[in-house]
Structures are given as structure tokens and as C-alpha cells.
């Protein structure tokens, strides 16, 4: 509910105002709220030091995610789904700096095997991984993950992207050649 969210965000200090919630808050879900400023995100992560569960689906930008990576070492759950604007390097930094992650939702994030390899190296406690609409990941990379991780919505493309590029290139060249013979 937007009204409750706005009341909560008034608690979050821009400066040093302390709240009774500081030590008790561990789970926070703010989804589909684009008005969430980076100042508020920094206020949240510096005020509520015991946060282990963050759900920021469609509510955070790369600067806010970078702040989370640099401050939320206790994080066990992170949902950053539907953020196609996040670079793979930024997502890998979050994974590297949040080694306690147990659940990670990367739905529709533009990741490749590089991210999966970082998860395999850094997230030894991971139990759940959502890869819906992450089409640039190979089965080989997923097979490198701990077999105890429940991987949801992984769909391997049956046609490799490099093969599609070769077909397009071939068709383009043939089209140019056929036009030249007609002229």
C-alpha cells in the first residue's frame, strides 16, 4: 500500500534520526515504486543494519543497487527482478559482496554465464535462484552451480545466439550478392 510505504519512508532519516525500528527490521519489500530515491535507499541500509531480506523489484536504480552491494553484507534474500538496466558487472559485484545470499531473483536481468560463474564462486549458501527470461545463459554454466540450489524458470535457448548471428550474416551477404547479379 502506497500510503504505508510513504509513512515508512518518513521514518528513514536523511541524517541521523534514530527510530525504534532500527534493530528490529530485517525484511523490507518495496516493489514497483520508482519514486524511491537513492538518498532514501542509503538511509534505509545505514539505519536498518539487520536487514537480511530486500525485495526491490522495479524500485531501484544502479546507484541504489551499488549502495546495497557495499553495505548489506548480511543479506540473505535479494529480488532485483525486472531491471534490464543493471550491468552484469554491477550484478556480479552484488553477488561478490553479499556472500550470505540464500535466495536470489534475477528475473529479466540481462545476465550471461559470467554471472552464473560468479554465483558459483561466491554464493556458497544459495538455495534458490530464479532465472526467468535470462536467455543468455548456457546449460553448461548452470551445471557448474551447486546441485542443491533450486533453479527456477531456467530455459536454455535451443538455438545459440552466435549461430543466429551467423545465419543473419549469411542471409545478408546472399541478399547483397543476388542484388548485384540482378543489376
N, C-alpha and C positions, 0 to 999 in steps of 0.2 A: 504494500500500500504506500503510495507516494507521500501521503501526509506523515505517516510514521517515519519513513525514511528521512524526510526533511527535519523532523523533530530530533531524530538521532544525530543527523549531521550537525545540528546546532550544538550538541554536546562536544563534538570533536573540536579541539582547540586549534586555533591558528597559531597560538602561542603556548602559554604554559598552564592553562586552566585544567585542574585535575577533577576527575569525576569518580563517583563511587563504582562505576563500571570498569575502571581501568584494569584491575587484576582479574575480574570475573569473565570478561568477554573472550570467548575462544572461537566462536563461529560467526561469520558475517557473510550475508548474501545480499549483494546489490546488483541486480541484473537489469539490463535494458534501460539504463539511466545515464544518458550521455552528458548530463549536466554536472556529473561528478568531477570536480577539479583535481588537478594534481596536488594542489595545496591540501585539499581535504584528504586525499589518499595518503599523503605523507603524514598528516595529522593522525589519521587512523592507525597507521603502522607504528608511529612513535608513541602513541598514547596507550594503545592496547597491545602490550608486549607479549601477551599469552595467546595471540591468535594462532590457531593451527588449521583453520578451515576458512578459505576465501573463495567466494563464487562471484566473479566479476564478468559474467557473460555479457558482452556488448556494453560494458560500462567503464572501460579503462583505456587509456592510450599508451603508446610505447614508453613515455616518460614515467607514467604511473607504474607500469609493469617493471621497469628498471628499478624503481624505488623499492618495490616488493622484493625483487631479487637481492638487493643489497641489504635488506633489513629483516626479512622474515625467515630466519634460519630454522625456526621450529615448525614451519608449515608442513602439514601432512596431507591436506586436500587443496587442490587448486583447479578451478574451472576458468579457463580463458578462451572458451569456445567462441566461434564466430568472429574471430579477429584476424581477418586476412591481411591487415596492415602490419602485423608484427613480423619483424625479420626473423629468420631462422637463427641468426646469431643471438638475438635477444632471448628467444625461447630457450636456446641451449644454455645461456647464462643463468636463467631462472632455474633450470634443471640442475645445473652445476652447484649453484649456491643454496639450493633447498634440498639437501640430501635425505631429509626425513620424509619426503613425499611418499604417500601410500596410494593416493588416488589422483589421477591427472586426466583432465578432459581437454583434448586438443582438437575437438570437432571443428572442421573447416579452417584450421590454421594451415598455412602453406608451408608444410614441413616436408623433408626428404629423409633419406636413410641417415643423413648426418645427425638429425635429432634423435632418431631411434638408437643410434650408436652412443650418443651422449646419455640417453636414459639407461642403456645397458651398463655404462661405466659408472654413472653417478647415483642412480636411484636403486639401491640395493633393498630398500624396504617397500618398493612399489608393489601393490596388489591389484590395481585396476587401472586400465588405460583405455580411453575412448579415442578411436581414430576415424570416426565417421567423416566422410568426404575429405580424407587426406590421401589423395590419389597418387602422390609421387613417392610412395614407399614400396619397397620390394619385399617379397616374402622372405628372401634371404636375410634382410636386415631384421625383420620381425623375429625370425628364428634365433637370432643372437640374444634375444631378451630372455630373462629368467622364465622358465616354463611355468612357474607358479603364478605369473601375472595373468589376470583375466583380461584379455584384449577384446574389447567390444567394437563391433562395426568395422573391422578391417576388411577392405575389399581390394584385392590385388587386381590391377588392370591386366587384362589378358593380352592386350597389345602394348608393347613397350613404347614409351614416348619417343625414344630415339628412332624406332622403326617407323613411326608415323611421320617424323621429320624427313626420313629418307624417302618415303613414298611421296610426300608433298613435293620434295625437291625433284624427284624423278618425273612426276607429272608436270611440274612447271617447265622443266627442261624439254620434255617431249612436246609440250604445247608451243613453246618458242620455236622448236625445230620444225614443227608442222606448219606454223605460220610463215616461216622463212621459205619453205618449199612451195607454198602457195603463191608467194609474191613474185 
